[in-house]
Amino acid sequence: ARKRPALRRAPLPEKEKLADLMEVQLQLQLLDERCAQEQMEIQKRYDRLRRPLFDK
């Protein structure tokens, strides 16, 4: 497996680094919330499919 070349960027001022970090954290939080929502929907669907087996 070949390694990808490292991305080289010009050094950013601290405020820009902090803004970039906050943006990435926000994106991760939104992704985490979306994943949690999808997990709940899948669990509900799974529970509905299993319900007839428990009603017997």
Secondary structure, 3 states (H helix, E strand, C coil): CCCCCCCCCCCCCHHHHHHHHHHHHHHHHHHHHHHHHHHHHHHHHHHHHHHHHHHC
